Amino acid sequence: MRINVLAACLLFAVVWRASGTELQGVIIDPNCAQDILKHGRHVVKKRHECSLMKDYAREGYGMITDDRRFFRFDDAGNKRARELLKNTSDRDNLKVIVSGEIDGSIIKVANISLL
């Protein structure tokens, strides 16, 4: 019985890992993640270097989820995020749905779309 439960848990973990994850949140500059998590999104207005409005081009991007977790994007995600930011006017509040595989604090982005 114990082996069956262990096998079922292992199978579930493999299927879950393969199917990926879908997250909702806001694209941010990763250098500002800790301040935003600690003090809230209004940090973007107080720290101009955190704002993506005038200069959205960054070395990388990440997202803060609706449940206040931070994930850094992989290279493919950075490219997709840059394209979304390029084609929108409200860059400091760009709400997105990201699907991909989570590996620690990095999400290997399969797709990003506007929410």
ZAGU-183239 format. One record per residue: residue in three letters; x, y, z of N, C-alpha, C, O, CB in turn; residue number from 0; chain. Coordinates in Angstrom, 2 decimals, decimal comma. Glycine has a CB too. Example, Ala and Ser with C-alpha at 12.3 -4.5 7.8 and 13.67 -1.06 7.14 Angstrom:
+------+---------+---------+---------+---------+---------+---------+---------+---------+---------+---------+---------+---------+---------+---------+---------+------+-------+
: resn :     n_u :     n_v :     n_w :    ca_u :    ca_v :    ca_w :     c_u :     c_v :     c_w :     o_u :     o_v :     o_w :    cb_u :    cb_v :    cb_w : resi : chain :
+------+---------+---------+---------+---------+---------+---------+---------+---------+---------+---------+---------+---------+---------+---------+---------+------+-------+
:  ALA :   13,19 :   -5,69 :    7,80 :   12,30 :   -4,50 :    7,80 :   13,20 :   -3,30 :    7,80 :   14,24 :   -3,32 :    8,46 :   11,31 :   -4,47 :    9,05 :    0 :     A :
:  SER :   12,85 :   -2,25 :    7,08 :   13,67 :   -1,06 :    7,14 :   12,90 :    0,03 :    7,87 :   13,41 :    1,14 :    8,04 :   14,08 :   -0,60 :    5,72 :    1 :     A :
+------+---------+---------+---------+---------+---------+---------+---------+---------+---------+---------+---------+---------+---------+---------+---------+------+-------+
end
This chain:
+------+---------+---------+---------+---------+---------+---------+---------+---------+---------+---------+---------+---------+---------+---------+---------+------+-------+
: resn :     n_u :     n_v :     n_w :    ca_u :    ca_v :    ca_w :     c_u :     c_v :     c_w :     o_u :     o_v :     o_w :    cb_u :    cb_v :    cb_w : resi : chain :
+------+---------+---------+---------+---------+---------+---------+---------+---------+---------+---------+---------+---------+---------+---------+---------+------+-------+
:  MET :    0,83 :   -1,19 :    0,00 :    0,00 :    0,00 :    0,00 :    0,88 :    1,26 :    0,00 :    0,61 :    2,21 :   -0,74 :   -0,94 :   -0,01 :    1,22 :    0 :     A :
:  ARG :    1,92 :    1,26 :    0,83 :    2,80 :    2,42 :    0,93 :    3,49 :    2,68 :   -0,41 :    3,66 :    3,83 :   -0,81 :    3,85 :    2,22 :    2,04 :    1 :     A :
:  ILE :    3,89 :    1,62 :   -1,10 :    4,55 :    1,77 :   -2,40 :    3,58 :    2,33 :   -3,43 :    3,97 :    3,15 :   -4,26 :    5,12 :    0,41 :   -2,88 :    2 :     A :
:  ASN :    2,31 :    1,92 :   -3,38 :    1,31 :    2,44 :   -4,32 :    1,10 :    3,94 :   -4,12 :    0,97 :    4,68 :   -5,10 :   -0,02 :    1,69 :   -4,16 :    3 :     A :
:  VAL :    1,06 :    4,38 :   -2,89 :    0,88 :    5,80 :   -2,60 :    2,09 :    6,59 :   -3,09 :    1,95 :    7,65 :   -3,69 :    0,65 :    6,04 :   -1,09 :    4 :     A :
:  LEU :    3,27 :    6,06 :   -2,82 :    4,51 :    6,71 :   -3,27 :    4,55 :    6,77 :   -4,80 :    4,92 :    7,80 :   -5,37 :    5,74 :    5,95 :   -2,73 :    5 :     A :
:  ALA :    4,19 :    5,70 :   -5,45 :    4,18 :    5,67 :   -6,93 :    3,17 :    6,66 :   -7,48 :    3,45 :    7,34 :   -8,47 :    3,86 :    4,24 :   -7,44 :    6 :     A :
:  ALA :    2,01 :    6,76 :   -6,87 :    0,98 :    7,71 :   -7,31 :    1,47 :    9,14 :   -7,14 :    1,25 :    9,98 :   -8,02 :   -0,33 :    7,50 :   -6,53 :    7 :     A :
:  CYS :    2,12 :    9,44 :   -6,03 :    2,66 :   10,79 :   -5,80 :    3,75 :   11,12 :   -6,82 :    3,79 :   12,24 :   -7,33 :    3,22 :   10,90 :   -4,37 :    8 :     A :
:  LEU :    4,61 :   10,16 :   -7,10 :    5,67 :   10,37 :   -8,08 :    5,09 :   10,61 :   -9,47 :    5,54 :   11,51 :  -10,19 :    6,62 :    9,17 :   -8,10 :    9 :     A :
:  LEU :    4,10 :    9,83 :   -9,85 :    3,45 :   10,00 :  -11,15 :    2,79 :   11,37 :  -11,24 :    2,91 :   12,05 :  -12,26 :    2,41 :    8,89 :  -11,40 :   10 :     A :
:  PHE :    2,10 :   11,79 :  -10,19 :    1,46 :   13,11 :  -10,17 :    2,50 :   14,21 :  -10,33 :    2,29 :   15,16 :  -11,08 :    0,68 :   13,30 :   -8,85 :   11 :     A :
:  ALA :    3,63 :   14,08 :   -9,64 :    4,68 :   15,11 :   -9,73 :    5,25 :   15,19 :  -11,14 :    5,51 :   16,28 :  -11,64 :    5,81 :   14,81 :   -8,73 :   12 :     A :
:  VAL :    5,45 :   14,06 :  -11,80 :    5,98 :   14,05 :  -13,16 :    4,97 :   14,68 :  -14,12 :    5,36 :   15,49 :  -14,96 :    6,32 :   12,61 :  -13,60 :   13 :     A :
:  VAL :    3,71 :   14,33 :  -14,01 :    2,67 :   14,89 :  -14,88 :    2,54 :   16,38 :  -14,63 :    2,44 :   17,16 :  -15,58 :    1,31 :   14,18 :  -14,65 :   14 :     A :
:  TRP :    2,53 :   16,79 :  -13,39 :    2,40 :   18,22 :  -13,06 :    3,58 :   19,00 :  -13,61 :    3,40 :   20,07 :  -14,17 :    2,29 :   18,43 :  -11,52 :   15 :     A :
:  ARG :    4,77 :   18,48 :  -13,46 :    5,98 :   19,16 :  -13,94 :    5,96 :   19,29 :  -15,46 :    6,36 :   20,32 :  -16,00 :    7,25 :   18,39 :  -13,48 :   16 :     A :
:  ALA :    5,50 :   18,25 :  -16,13 :    5,49 :   18,26 :  -17,59 :    4,43 :   19,22 :  -18,14 :    4,62 :   19,84 :  -19,19 :    5,25 :   16,86 :  -18,13 :   17 :     A :
:  SER :    3,32 :   19,34 :  -17,43 :    2,23 :   20,16 :  -17,95 :    2,48 :   21,64 :  -17,74 :    1,83 :   22,46 :  -18,39 :    0,93 :   19,77 :  -17,29 :   18 :     A :
:  GLY :    3,41 :   22,01 :  -16,88 :    3,72 :   23,41 :  -16,66 :    2,76 :   24,09 :  -15,72 :    1,91 :   23,46 :  -15,09 :    3,74 :   24,14 :  -17,96 :   19 :     A :
:  THR :    2,91 :   25,38 :  -15,63 :    2,16 :   26,20 :  -14,70 :    1,66 :   27,44 :  -15,41 :    2,28 :   27,91 :  -16,37 :    3,01 :   26,57 :  -13,47 :   20 :     A :
:  GLU :    0,55 :   27,96 :  -14,94 :    0,03 :   29,23 :  -15,46 :   -0,08 :   30,19 :  -14,29 :   -0,71 :   29,89 :  -13,27 :   -1,35 :   29,04 :  -16,19 :   21 :     A :
:  LEU :    0,53 :   31,38 :  -14,45 :    0,54 :   32,39 :  -13,40 :   -0,02 :   33,70 :  -13,94 :    0,10 :   34,00 :  -15,13 :    1,96 :   32,59 :  -12,86 :   22 :     A :
:  GLN :   -0,64 :   34,47 :  -13,05 :   -1,10 :   35,81 :  -13,40 :   -0,36 :   36,81 :  -12,53 :   -0,11 :   36,56 :  -11,35 :   -2,64 :   35,96 :  -13,22 :   23 :     A :
:  GLY :    0,00 :   37,94 :  -13,13 :    0,70 :   38,95 :  -12,36 :    1,07 :   40,15 :  -13,21 :    0,48 :   40,39 :  -14,27 :    1,94 :   38,36 :  -11,73 :   24 :     A :
:  VAL :    2,06 :   40,90 :  -12,72 :    2,50 :   42,14 :  -13,36 :    3,98 :   42,02 :  -13,70 :    4,77 :   41,57 :  -12,87 :    2,23 :   43,38 :  -12,45 :   25 :     A :
:  ILE :    4,35 :   42,44 :  -14,90 :    5,76 :   42,44 :  -15,31 :    6,48 :   43,57 :  -14,57 :    5,98 :   44,69 :  -14,48 :    5,90 :   42,60 :  -16,86 :   26 :     A :
:  ILE :    7,67 :   43,24 :  -14,05 :    8,46 :   44,23 :  -13,32 :    9,94 :   44,10 :  -13,67 :   10,36 :   43,13 :  -14,30 :    8,26 :   44,09 :  -11,80 :   27 :     A :
:  ASP :   10,70 :   45,09 :  -13,25 :   12,16 :   45,04 :  -13,31 :   12,61 :   44,19 :  -12,12 :   12,29 :   44,53 :  -10,98 :   12,80 :   46,50 :  -13,28 :   28 :     A :
:  PRO :   13,35 :   43,10 :  -12,35 :   13,76 :   42,24 :  -11,25 :   14,58 :   42,95 :  -10,17 :   14,57 :   42,52 :   -9,01 :   14,56 :   41,11 :  -11,80 :   29 :     A :
:  ASN :   15,28 :   44,02 :  -10,54 :   16,07 :   44,75 :   -9,55 :   15,20 :   45,44 :   -8,50 :   15,70 :   45,86 :   -7,46 :   16,94 :   45,77 :  -10,24 :   30 :     A :
:  CYS :   13,93 :   45,57 :   -8,77 :   13,00 :   46,24 :   -7,85 :   12,09 :   45,25 :   -7,13 :   11,24 :   45,67 :   -6,33 :   12,17 :   47,25 :   -8,61 :   31 :     A :
:  ALA :   12,24 :   43,97 :   -7,39 :   11,32 :   42,97 :   -6,86 :   11,21 :   42,98 :   -5,34 :   10,11 :   42,99 :   -4,80 :   11,75 :   41,60 :   -7,31 :   32 :     A :
:  GLN :   12,34 :   42,99 :   -4,65 :   12,29 :   42,93 :   -3,18 :   11,60 :   44,15 :   -2,58 :   10,82 :   44,02 :   -1,64 :   13,71 :   42,81 :   -2,62 :   33 :     A :
:  ASP :   11,88 :   45,34 :   -3,12 :   11,22 :   46,54 :   -2,62 :    9,72 :   46,51 :   -2,89 :    8,92 :   46,91 :   -2,04 :   11,83 :   47,78 :   -3,26 :   34 :     A :
:  ILE :    9,33 :   46,04 :   -4,07 :    7,91 :   45,96 :   -4,40 :    7,21 :   44,95 :   -3,51 :    6,11 :   45,21 :   -3,03 :    7,72 :   45,60 :   -5,88 :   35 :     A :
:  LEU :    7,83 :   43,81 :   -3,29 :    7,23 :   42,81 :   -2,40 :    7,10 :   43,33 :   -0,98 :    6,11 :   43,05 :   -0,30 :    8,05 :   41,52 :   -2,42 :   36 :     A :
:  LYS :    8,09 :   44,07 :   -0,54 :    8,10 :   44,57 :    0,84 :    7,17 :   45,77 :    1,04 :    6,47 :   45,85 :    2,05 :    9,52 :   44,97 :    1,24 :   37 :     A :
:  HIS :    7,16 :   46,70 :    0,07 :    6,45 :   47,96 :    0,27 :    5,24 :   48,16 :   -0,64 :    4,48 :   49,11 :   -0,45 :    7,38 :   49,08 :    0,07 :   38 :     A :
:  GLY :    5,05 :   47,30 :   -1,62 :    3,91 :   47,43 :   -2,52 :    4,28 :   48,06 :   -3,85 :    5,40 :   48,54 :   -4,05 :    2,83 :   48,24 :   -1,86 :   39 :     A :
:  ARG :    3,32 :   48,06 :   -4,77 :    3,55 :   48,52 :   -6,13 :    3,81 :   50,03 :   -6,23 :    4,35 :   50,49 :   -7,24 :    2,38 :   48,16 :   -6,99 :   40 :     A :
:  HIS :    3,44 :   50,79 :   -5,21 :    3,67 :   52,24 :   -5,26 :    5,17 :   52,59 :   -5,28 :    5,53 :   53,74 :   -5,56 :    3,00 :   52,92 :   -4,06 :   41 :     A :
:  VAL :    6,04 :   51,62 :   -4,99 :    7,48 :   51,83 :   -5,07 :    7,87 :   52,28 :   -6,47 :    8,80 :   53,07 :   -6,64 :    8,24 :   50,54 :   -4,68 :   42 :     A :
:  VAL :    7,16 :   51,78 :   -7,48 :    7,47 :   52,11 :   -8,87 :    7,36 :   53,62 :   -9,10 :    8,14 :   54,19 :   -9,86 :    6,53 :   51,35 :   -9,84 :   43 :     A :
:  LYS :    6,40 :   54,26 :   -8,45 :    6,24 :   55,71 :   -8,60 :    7,30 :   56,49 :   -7,82 :    7,69 :   57,58 :   -8,24 :    4,85 :   56,13 :   -8,12 :   44 :     A :
:  LYS :    7,78 :   55,94 :   -6,72 :    8,78 :   56,63 :   -5,90 :   10,20 :   56,42 :   -6,42 :   11,03 :   57,32 :   -6,32 :    8,69 :   56,15 :   -4,46 :   45 :     A :
:  ARG :   10,47 :   55,25 :   -6,96 :   11,81 :   54,95 :   -7,49 :   11,71 :   54,91 :   -9,01 :   11,29 :   53,91 :   -9,59 :   12,35 :   53,58 :   -6,92 :   46 :     A :
:  HIS :   12,11 :   55,97 :   -9,64 :   11,95 :   56,10 :  -11,09 :   12,72 :   55,03 :  -11,87 :   12,33 :   54,68 :  -12,99 :   12,41 :   57,47 :  -11,52 :   47 :     A :
:  GLU :   13,80 :   54,52 :  -11,29 :   14,54 :   53,47 :  -11,98 :   13,75 :   52,16 :  -12,05 :   14,09 :   51,26 :  -12,82 :   15,87 :   53,23 :  -11,28 :   48 :     A :
:  CYS :   12,68 :   52,05 :  -11,25 :   11,82 :   50,87 :  -11,28 :   10,72 :   50,98 :  -12,35 :   10,13 :   49,98 :  -12,75 :   11,18 :   50,64 :   -9,92 :   49 :     A :
:  SER :   10,46 :   52,19 :  -12,79 :    9,40 :   52,41 :  -13,77 :    9,82 :   51,92 :  -15,14 :   10,97 :   52,10 :  -15,56 :    9,04 :   53,89 :  -13,83 :   50 :     A :
:  LEU :    8,90 :   51,29 :  -15,83 :    9,13 :   50,81 :  -17,19 :    8,50 :   51,74 :  -18,22 :    8,55 :   51,46 :  -19,42 :    8,58 :   49,40 :  -17,35 :   51 :     A :
:  MET :    7,90 :   52,84 :  -17,77 :    7,14 :   53,72 :  -18,67 :    8,02 :   54,37 :  -19,74 :    7,76 :   54,19 :  -20,93 :    6,44 :   54,80 :  -17,87 :   52 :     A :
:  LYS :    9,04 :   55,10 :  -19,36 :    9,85 :   55,83 :  -20,34 :   10,91 :   54,94 :  -20,98 :   11,14 :   55,01 :  -22,19 :   10,52 :   57,03 :  -19,67 :   53 :     A :
:  ASP :   11,56 :   54,12 :  -20,17 :   12,61 :   53,25 :  -20,69 :   12,33 :   51,83 :  -20,24 :   12,72 :   51,42 :  -19,14 :   14,03 :   53,73 :  -20,22 :   54 :     A :
:  TYR :   11,65 :   51,09 :  -21,09 :   11,26 :   49,73 :  -20,72 :   12,36 :   48,70 :  -21,02 :   12,28 :   47,57 :  -20,56 :    9,99 :   49,35 :  -21,45 :   55 :     A :
:  ALA :   13,37 :   49,08 :  -21,79 :   14,42 :   48,13 :  -22,15 :   15,27 :   47,79 :  -20,93 :   15,94 :   48,65 :  -20,35 :   15,31 :   48,71 :  -23,28 :   56 :     A :
:  ARG :   15,23 :   46,54 :  -20,55 :   15,99 :   46,04 :  -19,41 :   16,79 :   44,81 :  -19,82 :   16,52 :   44,20 :  -20,85 :   15,05 :   45,71 :  -18,21 :   57 :     A :
:  GLU :   17,75 :   44,48 :  -19,01 :   18,53 :   43,27 :  -19,24 :   17,65 :   42,04 :  -19,06 :   17,82 :   41,03 :  -19,75 :   19,75 :   43,21 :  -18,27 :   58 :     A :
:  GLY :   16,71 :   42,13 :  -18,14 :   15,79 :   41,03 :  -17,88 :   14,52 :   41,53 :  -17,23 :   14,42 :   42,69 :  -16,83 :   16,45 :   39,98 :  -17,00 :   59 :     A :
:  TYR :   13,55 :   40,63 :  -17,13 :   12,26 :   40,97 :  -16,53 :   11,83 :   39,83 :  -15,62 :   12,40 :   38,74 :  -15,62 :   11,19 :   41,23 :  -17,62 :   60 :     A :
:  GLY :   10,83 :   40,13 :  -14,86 :   10,23 :   39,13 :  -14,00 :    8,78 :   39,50 :  -13,77 :    8,26 :   40,44 :  -14,38 :   10,99 :   39,00 :  -12,66 :   61 :     A :
:  MET :    8,14 :   38,77 :  -12,89 :    6,76 :   39,09 :  -12,58 :    6,49 :   38,89 :  -11,10 :    7,08 :   38,03 :  -10,44 :    5,80 :   38,25 :  -13,42 :   62 :     A :
:  ILE :    5,57 :   39,71 :  -10,61 :    5,04 :   39,50 :   -9,26 :    3,63 :   38,97 :   -9,46 :    2,81 :   39,60 :  -10,12 :    5,06 :   40,83 :   -8,38 :   63 :     A :
:  THR :    3,37 :   37,82 :   -8,87 :    2,07 :   37,17 :   -9,04 :    1,03 :   37,81 :   -8,14 :    1,34 :   38,58 :   -7,24 :    2,17 :   35,67 :   -8,75 :   64 :     A :
:  ASP :   -0,20 :   37,45 :   -8,42 :   -1,31 :   37,97 :   -7,61 :   -1,18 :   37,58 :   -6,14 :   -1,68 :   38,29 :   -5,26 :   -2,63 :   37,46 :   -8,16 :   65 :     A :
:  ASP :   -0,52 :   36,46 :   -5,86 :   -0,33 :   36,04 :   -4,47 :    1,04 :   36,46 :   -3,92 :    1,54 :   35,88 :   -2,96 :   -0,49 :   34,52 :   -4,35 :   66 :     A :
:  ARG :    1,64 :   37,49 :   -4,55 :    2,85 :   38,17 :   -4,08 :    4,09 :   37,27 :   -4,06 :    4,85 :   37,27 :   -3,09 :    2,61 :   38,72 :   -2,70 :   67 :     A :
:  ARG :    4,28 :   36,51 :   -5,13 :    5,51 :   35,75 :   -5,33 :    6,24 :   36,36 :   -6,52 :    5,61 :   36,89 :   -7,44 :    5,21 :   34,22 :   -5,55 :   68 :     A :
:  PHE :    7,55 :   36,29 :   -6,50 :    8,35 :   36,83 :   -7,60 :    9,01 :   35,70 :   -8,38 :    9,56 :   34,77 :   -7,80 :    9,41 :   37,80 :   -7,07 :   69 :     A :
:  PHE :    8,93 :   35,80 :   -9,70 :    9,61 :   34,87 :  -10,59 :   10,37 :   35,66 :  -11,65 :    9,82 :   36,58 :  -12,25 :    8,60 :   33,88 :  -11,25 :   70 :     A :
:  ARG :   11,60 :   35,29 :  -11,86 :   12,43 :   35,89 :  -12,91 :   12,16 :   35,10 :  -14,20 :   11,99 :   33,88 :  -14,15 :   13,98 :   35,88 :  -12,53 :   71 :     A :
:  PHE :   12,12 :   35,79 :  -15,35 :   11,91 :   35,14 :  -16,64 :   13,23 :   34,58 :  -17,18 :   14,30 :   35,13 :  -16,91 :   11,30 :   36,12 :  -17,65 :   72 :     A :
:  ASP :   13,13 :   33,50 :  -17,93 :   14,29 :   32,99 :  -18,66 :   14,51 :   33,86 :  -19,90 :   13,77 :   34,83 :  -20,11 :   14,08 :   31,49 :  -19,06 :   73 :     A :
:  ASP :   15,50 :   33,55 :  -20,71 :   15,81 :   34,38 :  -21,88 :   14,64 :   34,50 :  -22,85 :   14,36 :   35,59 :  -23,36 :   17,01 :   33,80 :  -22,62 :   74 :     A :
:  ALA :   13,95 :   33,40 :  -23,10 :   12,79 :   33,44 :  -24,00 :   11,69 :   34,33 :  -23,41 :   11,05 :   35,08 :  -24,15 :   12,24 :   32,01 :  -24,24 :   75 :     A :
:  GLY :   11,49 :   34,26 :  -22,12 :   10,49 :   35,10 :  -21,46 :   10,86 :   36,57 :  -21,51 :    9,99 :   37,43 :  -21,70 :   10,30 :   34,68 :  -20,02 :   76 :     A :
:  ASN :   12,14 :   36,87 :  -21,35 :   12,60 :   38,26 :  -21,45 :   12,31 :   38,83 :  -22,83 :   11,87 :   39,98 :  -22,96 :   14,11 :   38,35 :  -21,16 :   77 :     A :
:  LYS :   12,55 :   38,04 :  -23,86 :   12,28 :   38,48 :  -25,23 :   10,79 :   38,74 :  -25,44 :   10,41 :   39,76 :  -26,02 :   12,78 :   37,44 :  -26,24 :   78 :     A :
:  ARG :    9,95 :   37,82 :  -24,97 :    8,50 :   37,99 :  -25,12 :    7,99 :   39,18 :  -24,31 :    7,13 :   39,92 :  -24,77 :    7,76 :   36,71 :  -24,69 :   79 :     A :
:  ALA :    8,52 :   39,35 :  -23,11 :    8,10 :   40,49 :  -22,27 :    8,48 :   41,81 :  -22,93 :    7,69 :   42,75 :  -22,92 :    8,74 :   40,40 :  -20,86 :   80 :     A :
:  ARG :    9,67 :   41,88 :  -23,49 :   10,13 :   43,10 :  -24,18 :    9,19 :   43,45 :  -25,33 :    8,88 :   44,62 :  -25,55 :   11,57 :   42,92 :  -24,70 :   81 :     A :
:  GLU :    8,73 :   42,45 :  -26,08 :    7,80 :   42,68 :  -27,19 :    6,45 :   43,21 :  -26,68 :    5,88 :   44,12 :  -27,27 :    7,59 :   41,38 :  -28,00 :   82 :     A :
:  LEU :    5,96 :   42,64 :  -25,60 :    4,70 :   43,13 :  -25,02 :    4,84 :   44,57 :  -24,54 :    3,97 :   45,40 :  -24,80 :    4,25 :   42,22 :  -23,85 :   83 :     A :
:  LEU :    5,93 :   44,86 :  -23,86 :    6,16 :   46,21 :  -23,34 :    6,30 :   47,22 :  -24,47 :    5,85 :   48,36 :  -24,35 :    7,41 :   46,23 :  -22,47 :   84 :     A :
:  LYS :    6,92 :   46,80 :  -25,54 :    7,12 :   47,68 :  -26,70 :    5,78 :   48,12 :  -27,30 :    5,66 :   49,23 :  -27,82 :    7,96 :   46,97 :  -27,75 :   85 :     A :
:  ASN :    4,78 :   47,25 :  -27,23 :    3,51 :   47,49 :  -27,90 :    2,37 :   47,90 :  -26,97 :    1,20 :   47,72 :  -27,30 :    3,10 :   46,27 :  -28,64 :   86 :     A :
:  THR :    2,71 :   48,45 :  -25,81 :    1,66 :   48,89 :  -24,88 :    2,02 :   50,26 :  -24,32 :    3,18 :   50,67 :  -24,33 :    1,48 :   47,86 :  -23,74 :   87 :     A :
:  SER :    1,00 :   50,95 :  -23,82 :    1,26 :   52,28 :  -23,26 :    1,33 :   52,27 :  -21,73 :    1,95 :   53,17 :  -21,15 :    0,17 :   53,24 :  -23,71 :   88 :     A :
:  ASP :    0,72 :   51,30 :  -21,08 :    0,71 :   51,25 :  -19,61 :    1,72 :   50,23 :  -19,12 :    1,35 :   49,17 :  -18,61 :   -0,71 :   50,91 :  -19,08 :   89 :     A :
:  ARG :    2,98 :   50,55 :  -19,26 :    4,04 :   49,58 :  -18,98 :    4,25 :   49,29 :  -17,50 :    4,77 :   48,23 :  -17,15 :    5,33 :   50,07 :  -19,55 :   90 :     A :
:  ASP :    3,84 :   50,20 :  -16,63 :    4,04 :   49,97 :  -15,19 :    2,94 :   49,11 :  -14,58 :    3,05 :   48,70 :  -13,42 :    4,10 :   51,29 :  -14,46 :   91 :     A :
:  ASN :    1,91 :   48,83 :  -15,33 :    0,80 :   48,00 :  -14,82 :    0,42 :   46,93 :  -15,83 :   -0,76 :   46,63 :  -16,01 :   -0,42 :   48,87 :  -14,49 :   92 :     A :
:  LEU :    1,41 :   46,35 :  -16,49 :    1,14 :   45,38 :  -17,54 :    0,81 :   44,03 :  -16,91 :    1,70 :   43,28 :  -16,50 :    2,35 :   45,26 :  -18,50 :   93 :     A :
:  LYS :   -0,49 :   43,74 :  -16,85 :   -0,96 :   42,49 :  -16,25 :   -0,95 :   41,40 :  -17,32 :   -1,46 :   41,58 :  -18,42 :   -2,39 :   42,66 :  -15,65 :   94 :     A :
:  VAL :   -0,36 :   40,27 :  -16,95 :   -0,15 :   39,19 :  -17,91 :   -0,50 :   37,83 :  -17,32 :   -0,59 :   37,64 :  -16,11 :    1,28 :   39,20 :  -18,39 :   95 :     A :
:  ILE :   -0,69 :   36,90 :  -18,23 :   -0,77 :   35,48 :  -17,89 :    0,47 :   34,84 :  -18,49 :    0,74 :   34,98 :  -19,68 :   -2,11 :   34,80 :  -18,44 :   96 :     A :
:  VAL :    1,22 :   34,15 :  -17,66 :    2,45 :   33,50 :  -18,11 :    2,30 :   32,00 :  -17,90 :    1,94 :   31,54 :  -16,81 :    3,70 :   34,05 :  -17,34 :   97 :     A :
:  SER :    2,59 :   31,25 :  -18,94 :    2,60 :   29,80 :  -18,79 :    4,01 :   29,30 :  -19,05 :    4,73 :   29,82 :  -19,90 :    1,59 :   29,13 :  -19,75 :   98 :     A :
:  GLY :    4,38 :   28,30 :  -18,30 :    5,72 :   27,74 :  -18,43 :    6,04 :   26,81 :  -17,29 :    5,16 :   26,39 :  -16,53 :    6,74 :   28,85 :  -18,51 :   99 :     A :
:  GLU :    7,30 :   26,51 :  -17,18 :    7,77 :   25,59 :  -16,15 :    8,57 :   26,35 :  -15,11 :    9,49 :   27,09 :  -15,45 :    8,62 :   24,45 :  -16,78 :  100 :     A :
:  ILE :    8,22 :   26,17 :  -13,85 :    8,93 :   26,84 :  -12,76 :   10,12 :   25,99 :  -12,33 :   10,00 :   24,79 :  -12,10 :    7,99 :   27,11 :  -11,56 :  101 :     A :
:  ASP :   11,26 :   26,65 :  -12,23 :   12,48 :   26,00 :  -11,76 :   13,08 :   26,90 :  -10,68 :   13,87 :   27,79 :  -10,98 :   13,50 :   25,74 :  -12,94 :  102 :     A :
:  GLY :   12,70 :   26,67 :   -9,44 :   13,13 :   27,53 :   -8,34 :   12,43 :   28,88 :   -8,44 :   11,21 :   28,95 :   -8,37 :   14,66 :   27,72 :   -8,34 :  103 :     A :
:  SER :   13,21 :   29,95 :   -8,60 :   12,61 :   31,29 :   -8,71 :   12,58 :   31,78 :  -10,16 :   12,30 :   32,95 :  -10,42 :   13,39 :   32,27 :   -7,85 :  104 :     A :
:  ILE :   12,86 :   30,88 :  -11,10 :   12,85 :   31,23 :  -12,52 :   11,70 :   30,50 :  -13,21 :   11,44 :   29,33 :  -12,94 :   14,21 :   30,88 :  -13,20 :  105 :     A :
:  ILE :   11,01 :   31,22 :  -14,09 :    9,99 :   30,55 :  -14,89 :   10,49 :   30,47 :  -16,33 :   10,84 :   31,47 :  -16,94 :    8,62 :   31,30 :  -14,82 :  106 :     A :
:  LYS :   10,51 :   29,25 :  -16,84 :   10,88 :   29,01 :  -18,24 :    9,62 :   29,25 :  -19,05 :    8,74 :   28,40 :  -19,12 :   11,46 :   27,55 :  -18,47 :  107 :     A :
:  VAL :    9,56 :   30,41 :  -19,65 :    8,32 :   30,90 :  -20,25 :    8,02 :   30,21 :  -21,58 :    8,85 :   30,19 :  -22,49 :    8,40 :   32,40 :  -20,46 :  108 :     A :
:  ALA :    6,82 :   29,65 :  -21,66 :    6,33 :   29,07 :  -22,91 :    5,48 :   30,11 :  -23,64 :    5,50 :   30,18 :  -24,87 :    5,50 :   27,77 :  -22,65 :  109 :     A :
:  ASN :    4,73 :   30,92 :  -22,87 :    3,85 :   31,91 :  -23,48 :    3,56 :   33,03 :  -22,48 :    3,45 :   32,79 :  -21,28 :    2,54 :   31,26 :  -23,97 :  110 :     A :
:  ILE :    3,44 :   34,24 :  -22,99 :    2,97 :   35,38 :  -22,21 :    1,87 :   36,04 :  -23,01 :    2,01 :   36,28 :  -24,21 :    4,14 :   36,39 :  -21,88 :  111 :     A :
:  SER :    0,77 :   36,34 :  -22,34 :   -0,31 :   37,08 :  -23,01 :   -0,88 :   38,11 :  -22,05 :   -0,79 :   37,96 :  -20,83 :   -1,43 :   36,12 :  -23,50 :  112 :     A :
:  LEU :   -1,47 :   39,14 :  -22,62 :   -2,10 :   40,19 :  -21,80 :   -3,30 :   39,63 :  -21,08 :   -4,03 :   38,79 :  -21,61 :   -2,50 :   41,39 :  -22,67 :  113 :     A :
:  LEU :   -3,51 :   40,10 :  -19,89 :   -4,64 :   39,67 :  -19,07 :   -5,81 :   40,58 :  -19,33 :   -6,88 :   40,40 :  -18,74 :   -4,29 :   39,66 :  -17,58 :  114 :     A :
+------+---------+---------+---------+---------+---------+---------+---------+---------+---------+---------+---------+---------+---------+---------+---------+------+-------+
end
